[in-house]
């Protein structure tokens, strides 16, 4: 029996919207939960998988001398988790309590606090450039030259954070916590999603996920609209030949869901699902 479309007067804001989430399985759940709470149907298909960095010895070395750094800086939740693992292996699971920490966004900061961090600097805008500026501003002028910074991030991450800190006089050590690889087993599911035109939205929360998506299926959307969590991710999508219809004003999971909710409420926006019932 054909199901009637949702009643706009009573339905949740994303009812009838089918959203593809490209985050890794361990991180997709919070975004999926938020979308489903708004009424969306969600398909999860991680375009990337995390693998050890080329040199897996760098992070354990940094963990051994954590107290030597003036700042420990994280650019992702995964970076926090990998350093926490290295600290547990050293029998120093609570070592983050004594460190001066900075994180690129609130989710990353919350992960650090979950591992014992008392406080964590978060920039007002969740980008590497803003993070570097916030660290410099929070460091006393007389201490900026020669400040020792440990940067825990993905292998091959954007160099802008390190470059800005070095330009301010800091001594920056980069400890790659993980590398990102294409998740090839998900290709068949992605092709089905796209070729059948099943989706209303493709969501991307990182440039690495966008690049992997295009490697897997090319710059095609199957008629779905594309949403990016930040201008950086949006720029990557555009460079890859994918149209970008929505960029979250606040570069976070709640911000992305809010952007989709606002876009879905625009006059004339119909869901792909509704058009097929």
N, C-alpha and C positions, 0 to 999 in steps of 0.2 A: 504494500500500500504506500502511495506517495505521501511523504510527510509534508505538512504545510510549513511555510516559512515562519520564522519566529515573529511574534508580535512586537513591533518596535517599541510599543508603549511599556511593555513589561519585561522584555528580554534583556539579559546582560549586554553590555556595550559591544562585546566581540562575538555575540551569538551568530552562528552561521559562517564565521570566518575560519578558514583552515590555514594554520600557520606551521611552517617548517622551521625547526630550531636546529642549527648546525653546530651547537656547542658539544664538547666531549661529554660522555655519559655522566661522569661524576659531577659536572657543573651544569648540566642541562636542567636538572630537577627544579631549582628555584625559579628559573624563567618559565618552565613548563607549568609549574603550579600557579604562577601569577597569571599566565595567559588563560589557563583553564578556569581560574576563579572569575575571569571576566567573560567566560562563556565560549572561548575559542576551542576548536578541535585542533590538537597539536600532534604533529609527527616529528619525532626526533631522529635525525640522521647526522651523526657527527662526521664532518668532512676531514677532521684531523685526528691523529693519535699522538700521544706524547711518548717519546723514546729518550734514552740516556743521551747526554751531550757527547760530542766527539771525544772530549777529554773529561771523563767522569771524576777525575781526581781533584779538580779545582774547587768544587764546593766543599768536600770534606776538609781540604787544607784550610779554607777560609773559616770553617766551623771551629777548627782547633784554636784559632787565634781571634775569636770574635771580639774579645775585649779590647783588641788593639785598634778597632775602628771607631771613629767619631760618629759615623752614621752607618746604619744598615738600611738599605733601600730595596724595596720590593716593587716589581712592576706587574705582578699577577698573584692570584691565589695559589697557583701551582708553584710559584717561586717560594712562597711562604712554606708550603707543605714539604717541598724538597729540602729546604734548609732545616726544618724541624726534624725531618727524618735523619739528616746528618748529625744533628745535635743529640738525638736519642741514641744513635750509634756510639757517640762519645760519652754517653752517660751523663749528659748535661741538658736534659730536656727543658729545664727552666732558664736556660741562659739568656733568652730574649728579654727577660725581666730587667736585666741590667743594661740593655742597649738603648741607644737613641735611634728610633725607628721612623721611617717614612714610607708611605705607600701611595700608589698612583690613584687609588679610589677607595671608597668605603668598604666594599666587599673584601678587598685585600687587607685593609686595616683590621676588619673584623676577624679575618683568619689569623692575623698576627696576635690579636688579643686572645683568641681561643687557645693559643699556645703560650699564654702567660705574659704577653706584653702588657705593660701598664698603660702605655700611651703610644700613639702613632700619629705622626704628622700626615695630613691629607690635604692636597691642594684644593683651591676653590673650583678649579676646572680639572677634570680627570684626564690629563694628558701629560706626556713626558716633559714637555716644555714647562708647563706650570709646576710640575713637581720639582724640577731643577730650581726654578725661581723661588719656590717656597723654602727649599732647603737652604739656599743661599741667604734668604731673608731671615731665617731662623738661626743662622750661625753668626756669632759676634764678628764684627768687621775684622778684629785683630786675629781671629781664628780661621778665617776663610782660606788664607794662603797656607797650603800644606795640610788642610783638613783631610783626614783619611776616611774615604767612603768605600763601602762594600756595596756593589750593585749586583743584586741577585735577580736574574732575568732569563728569558729564553735565549738559546743560542741563535745568533743572527738577528736579534731584535734591533729596532731602530736605534741608530747611534746618537740621536739628538740629546738624550738625557745625559749620557757620559760627556758628550762634547760641551754642553753648557756648564756642567760642573767643573770640568777641566779648565774652561775659559775663565771661571771664577776663581781659579787657583787651587782647587781641590786635587788631591791625589786619589784617583779612582781605580779600584780593582774590580774587574768584572768577573763574576763567578757564574758561568752558565749552569743553570739548574736542570735544564732539560732541552731537548730539541723537538721540533714539530715535524711530523711526517704525514703524508697523505694517507687517509684511511680508505684504501682501495676496496675492501669488502662491502662498503656501503654504496658502491656505484650503481648496482642493479636497482636498489631501492630508490635512489635519487632519480634515475632515468625513468622509472615507472611513475614517480610522483610528477615529474615534469611532462613526460610525453602524454600522459593521460589528462593533463591539465587539472590536477586535483587540488591545487593550492591557490590560496588568495595572497599569501605573504611568504616571502623568503626572508629570514632574519639572519643578520651577521653581527657578531659581537667582537670580531677580531679580523685583522687583515689576513692572518694566516688561514683562517677558515674560508675567507673569500678566495684566496689564491688556490687553495685545495679544491674548492667547489668547481672552479673553472678547469682545473686539471682533470677532474673526474667527469664532468659532463659538458664542458664548454660554456660559453657565455649565453646560455639559454635559460628562460624562466618559466616556460609553459604558460605564459599569461599571468603569472603571479606578479604582484608588486614587490619591490625590494626595500627593506628597511635596514638601516645601519645604526649602530650604537653611538658612533662618533664621526666627526668630520674626517679623521684619519682613515677609518674603515671605509667611509663613503668614497674618499679619494681613491683608495685601492680598487674598490668595485668599479669605479668609472674608468680607471686605467685598464682594467681587465675587459672592458666592453659591456659591463652590466649597467642598466639604468638604475638610478637611485631615486626612489620616490619619497622616502621619509628618512630624516636623520634626527635622532633623539636630541632634544634640547639639553637634557641632563644625561651625561654619558654613563648610564648605569642600567641595571636590569629594570628597576621601576620606571626609569626614564624612557626606556625602549617600549615598555608596555603602554605607558601613557601616550607616547607618540602614535602607536598603532590605534589606540582607542580614539584619539582625536581624529586620525585619518579616516577611520571606519565611520565616524559620525558625519563626515562631510556629505552634503547633498549629492545624490547621484551615485554614491559608492555602493555597488552591489557586490555580493560575494559570489565567488565562482561556484560555491556549493549551491546557493540559492538559484543560480541561473540554470542548474541542471535538474532541479526537482520539478 
